[in-house]
Amino acid sequence: MQITSNHPRSDFVGKAAQFSGMPYKIRTTHAFDVDEHARNLTDWKQSYDQITSGQFHGVLSELLIPHMQVLLEETNKAVRRSCCVRPDAFWFGLPANANKARINGRLCDTGTIMVRPGNLEFELVTPADYAIYGLVIQRNSLLRVAEQIGCRVDYTQLIKAEVLHVTELSKTVFQQTLAYMLSMRDARDAHNPVFSLALSQRAVAMALLSILDSGEIDSTISSCFVRRQRIVAQAREYMLAHREQAIIVPQLCEHLHVSPRSLQYCFEDILGISPIQYLRIIRFNGARRHLRENISDRHTVQEIAADWGFWHLSQFSCDYRKLFGESPSESLRKRMTEYGAVM
């Protein structure tokens, strides 16, 4: 795939100064809450919902340097992610194991990489025990390297791409390059830090251009698939707009003018879960977010549960514990402790 672009050149300097210690130091964080894990990614706008039950554990290794962000993200539970990277950049995601994820409903396996432009929201559904390498690269930085080596790329095609089918060799080289960047204790050479950093950035860009040169865009999207994407999106909007109601599938079908079977197919095809599971996930994660974040409201567990359509407190508490590995009152108490610590 070739890339062309007539955009003017401009420089972007990443927020490496945000990290403690030396500039360009690799940062590794552990989180035991899905929302905390989502917040650990620098310069991303995103929201995570935990799907499978049990104590969440997420590990993020992140290197932020001028023009690019390199990361490895590992999560032990299945997660639905709504993501958006900064403008004037591209995100590339490489599955690091055999578990399949979905980007905007499309399945991705080890023979593919995912790509999305900045400032455009996309949805990822990742299974349990999932690991993914990621690269966020400033657009003009990539095009500048492409120009230097005489490579032309179709920028308009890259914007449309969600899934690229790639050769095993090009993907291996790209993944190994990112892994090497994250394996360094300090992304600076003691004798020649500027040359070392520039060389590493160029190696990443070259490995990425090799992927783009040999990769093929998966453009097989049927009108039926697009319709199912739209129905799932409309269902989510309706559910969040009526979060205080215990919405059931027949009610959702009536609003969307679809049969129960059609709704089932839509959710299984796009998210890999049933509408009932999705209803449950959205409401429980919303309640957990409310318990952990809206401290100033001073609401009780019972009031927050009712806000999300849970009217039987004992059943809510039991199901909540099964999903998140702690009781609602424990979630609220932890947040109150954290809030008190920063006062």
C-alpha positions in Angstrom: 0.0 0.0 0.0 1.5 3.4 -1.0 0.9 6.6 0.9 0.8 10.1 -0.5 0.3 13.4 1.4 0.6 17.1 0.6 0.2 18.2 4.2 2.7 20.9 5.3 5.5 19.8 7.7 5.1 20.6 11.4 6.9 19.3 14.5 5.2 17.8 17.5 7.0 17.3 20.8 5.5 14.7 23.1 4.9 15.4 26.8 8.0 13.5 28.0 8.5 16.1 30.7 5.4 14.7 32.4 7.3 11.6 33.4 9.4 11.6 36.6 13.1 11.2 36.4 15.1 11.6 33.2 13.4 12.6 29.9 12.3 9.7 27.7 12.3 7.2 30.6 10.1 4.1 30.2 7.1 4.2 32.6 5.4 1.0 33.8 2.2 1.1 35.8 -0.1 -1.5 37.4 -3.8 -0.9 37.9 -6.4 -3.0 39.7 -9.4 -0.9 38.4 -10.3 -0.7 34.8 -10.9 3.1 34.9 -7.6 3.7 36.6 -5.9 1.6 33.9 -7.6 3.7 31.2 -6.4 6.9 32.7 -2.8 5.7 32.8 -2.5 6.1 29.0 -1.0 9.5 28.3 -2.9 11.8 25.8 -5.7 9.3 25.1 -9.4 10.1 25.5 -11.1 6.8 26.4 -13.5 4.9 28.6 -13.2 1.2 29.6 -15.9 -1.3 30.6 -14.9 -4.6 32.3 -16.8 -7.5 30.7 -15.6 -10.7 32.5 -15.8 -11.3 36.2 -13.0 -11.1 38.8 -10.4 -8.7 40.0 -9.0 -6.6 37.2 -5.3 -6.2 36.6 -3.8 -4.1 33.9 -0.1 -3.4 33.1 1.0 -0.6 30.9 4.6 0.0 29.7 4.8 3.4 28.0 7.6 5.4 26.3 6.8 8.9 25.2 9.3 10.6 23.0 9.1 13.4 20.4 6.8 12.5 17.5 5.7 9.1 18.9 4.3 7.1 21.8 5.3 3.4 22.2 3.4 1.2 24.5 2.6 -2.4 25.6 -0.8 -2.9 27.3 -1.8 -6.1 29.1 -5.2 -6.8 30.6 -6.3 -10.0 32.4 -10.1 -9.4 31.8 -12.2 -8.9 28.7 -12.7 -5.2 28.2 -14.8 -2.9 26.0 -12.8 0.2 25.1 -13.9 3.5 23.6 -10.7 5.2 22.4 -9.4 8.3 20.7 -5.8 9.4 20.2 -4.6 13.0 19.8 -5.2 14.9 16.6 -2.6 14.9 13.8 -1.5 11.4 14.7 -2.1 7.7 13.8 -2.5 4.8 16.1 -1.3 1.3 15.1 -2.1 -1.7 17.3 -0.4 -5.1 17.1 -1.9 -8.1 18.9 0.9 -9.7 21.0 -0.8 -13.0 21.4 -3.2 -15.3 19.6 -6.4 -14.0 21.3 -8.6 -12.2 18.9 -9.9 -8.7 19.4 -12.5 -6.6 17.6 -12.1 -3.0 16.3 -15.4 -1.4 15.4 -16.8 -4.9 15.3 -14.2 -6.4 12.9 -12.1 -9.4 14.1 -8.4 -9.0 14.3 -6.0 -11.9 14.7 -2.2 -12.3 14.7 -2.0 -11.8 10.9 -3.3 -8.3 11.1 -2.6 -4.9 12.7 -5.2 -2.2 13.6 -5.0 1.4 12.5 -7.0 4.5 13.3 -6.3 8.2 12.7 -6.3 10.7 15.6 -9.3 12.7 16.8 -11.7 9.9 15.7 -13.3 7.7 18.3 -13.1 3.9 17.8 -14.2 0.9 19.7 -12.1 -2.1 20.8 -13.4 -5.3 22.4 -10.5 -7.3 23.8 -10.7 -10.8 25.3 -9.3 -11.9 28.7 -5.5 -12.3 29.0 -4.9 -9.9 26.1 -1.7 -8.1 25.2 -1.2 -5.5 22.5 1.7 -3.4 21.3 0.8 0.2 20.3 2.4 3.0 18.4 1.0 6.5 18.2 3.0 8.4 15.6 2.7 12.0 14.5 1.5 12.1 10.9 4.0 14.5 9.4 6.9 12.7 11.2 6.0 9.5 9.4 5.5 11.2 6.0 8.9 13.0 6.4 10.7 9.7 6.8 8.8 8.2 3.9 9.9 11.2 1.7 13.5 10.8 2.8 13.6 7.2 1.6 11.5 7.8 -1.6 8.4 6.0 -0.4 5.0 7.4 -1.3 2.0 6.6 0.7 -1.8 7.1 0.1 -2.8 9.1 3.1 -6.5 9.0 2.2 -6.5 5.2 2.1 -4.7 5.0 5.5 -7.5 7.2 7.1 -10.1 4.7 5.9 -8.2 1.6 7.1 -9.2 -0.2 10.3 -7.5 -3.6 9.7 -4.4 -4.3 7.6 -3.4 -7.8 6.6 0.4 -8.0 6.8 3.2 -10.4 6.1 4.5 -12.4 9.1 8.1 -11.0 8.5 7.1 -7.3 8.4 4.9 -7.6 11.5 7.6 -9.5 13.4 10.2 -6.8 12.6 7.8 -4.1 13.6 6.8 -5.8 16.9 10.5 -6.6 17.8 11.4 -2.9 17.1 8.6 -1.7 19.5 9.6 -4.4 22.1 13.2 -3.3 21.9 12.2 0.4 22.5 10.3 -0.7 25.6 13.1 -3.0 26.9 15.6 -0.1 27.4 16.0 1.1 30.9 16.5 4.6 29.6 15.8 5.7 26.0 19.0 7.7 25.9 22.6 6.7 25.0 25.0 8.0 27.7 27.6 9.0 25.0 25.4 10.3 22.2 21.8 10.7 23.4 20.6 12.7 20.4 21.9 10.2 17.9 20.6 7.2 19.8 17.1 8.7 20.1 17.0 9.8 16.4 18.2 6.4 15.3 15.5 4.6 17.4 12.8 6.8 16.1 13.9 6.2 12.5 14.0 2.5 13.1 10.4 2.5 14.3 9.3 4.6 11.3 11.1 2.4 8.8 9.6 -0.8 10.3 6.1 0.8 10.1 6.7 1.9 6.5 7.6 -1.7 5.6 4.2 -2.8 7.1 2.4 -0.2 5.1 4.2 -1.1 1.9 3.4 -4.8 2.0 0.0 -4.6 3.9 -3.4 -4.9 2.4 -6.4 -3.0 3.7 -9.4 -5.2 4.7 -12.2 -3.3 3.0 -14.8 -6.1 3.0 -17.6 -4.3 4.9 -21.1 -5.4 3.8 -24.2 -3.1 4.1 -25.5 -5.7 6.6 -22.4 -5.2 8.8 -22.8 -1.4 8.7 -26.4 -1.8 9.7 -25.5 -4.0 12.7 -22.9 -1.4 13.8 -25.5 1.3 13.7 -28.1 -0.8 15.7 -25.5 -1.5 18.4 -24.6 2.2 18.6 -28.2 3.2 18.8 -28.8 0.6 21.5 -26.0 2.0 23.6 -27.3 5.5 23.3 -30.8 4.5 24.3 -29.5 2.5 27.3 -27.3 5.4 28.6 -30.2 7.9 28.1 -32.4 5.7 30.3 -29.9 4.4 32.7 -32.2 4.6 35.7 -34.5 2.1 34.1 -34.0 -1.7 34.2 -34.2 -2.0 30.4 -35.0 -5.4 29.0 -34.4 -6.8 25.5 -38.1 -6.5 24.3 -38.1 -2.9 25.3 -34.9 -2.4 23.3 -36.2 -4.2 20.3 -39.4 -2.1 20.3 -37.3 1.1 20.3 -35.0 -0.1 17.6 -37.7 -1.7 15.5 -35.9 -5.0 15.3 -36.7 -8.6 16.3 -35.0 -10.3 19.3 -33.2 -12.6 16.9 -31.9 -9.7 14.8 -30.7 -7.8 17.9 -28.9 -11.0 19.1 -27.1 -11.3 15.7 -26.1 -7.6 15.8 -24.5 -7.8 19.2 -22.8 -11.1 18.6 -21.4 -10.0 15.3 -20.2 -6.6 16.5 -19.2 -7.2 20.2 -19.1 -11.0 20.5 -21.6 -10.8 23.4 -25.4 -11.0 23.8 -27.7 -7.9 24.3 -28.5 -9.1 27.9 -24.7 -9.3 28.7 -24.2 -5.8 27.2 -27.0 -4.3 29.2 -25.5 -5.8 32.4 -22.0 -4.6 31.6 -23.0 -1.0 30.8 -25.1 -0.7 33.9 -22.6 -2.3 36.4 -19.6 -0.4 35.0 -21.6 2.8 35.1 -22.5 2.2 38.7 -18.9 1.4 39.6 -17.7 4.6 37.9 -20.3 6.6 39.8 -19.2 4.9 43.1 -15.6 5.7 42.5 -15.6 9.1 41.0 -18.6 11.2 42.2 -17.4 11.6 45.7 -18.7 15.2 45.9 -22.3 13.9 45.5 -22.1 12.0 48.8 -24.6 9.5 47.5 -25.2 6.1 49.2 -24.7 2.8 47.5 -28.4 2.3 47.4 -29.0 5.7 45.7 -26.2 5.0 43.1 -27.6 1.5 42.4 -31.1 3.0 41.8 -29.5 5.6 39.4 -28.5 2.7 37.2 -31.7 0.7 37.4 -30.8 -1.7 40.2 -33.7 -1.8 42.7 -32.8 -4.9 44.7 -29.8 -3.8 46.7 -28.8 -7.3 48.0 -28.8 -8.8 44.5 -26.9 -5.8 43.1 -24.3 -6.2 45.8 -23.9 -9.9 45.1 -23.6 -9.5 41.3 -21.3 -6.5 41.7 -18.9 -8.5 43.8 -18.9 -11.4 41.3 -18.0 -9.0 38.5 -15.4 -6.7 40.1 -14.1 -8.8 43.0 -15.2 -6.4 45.7 -18.5 -5.1 47.2 -20.0 -1.7 46.2 -19.4 -0.4 49.7 -15.7 -1.4 49.3 -15.5 0.5 46.0 -17.0 3.6 47.6 -14.8 3.3 50.7 -11.6 3.1 48.6 -12.5 6.2 46.7 -13.4 8.1 49.8 -10.0 7.1 51.3 -8.2 8.3 48.1 -10.2 11.5 48.1 -9.4 12.2 51.7 -5.7 11.6 51.1 -5.5 14.4 48.6 -7.5 16.9 50.6 
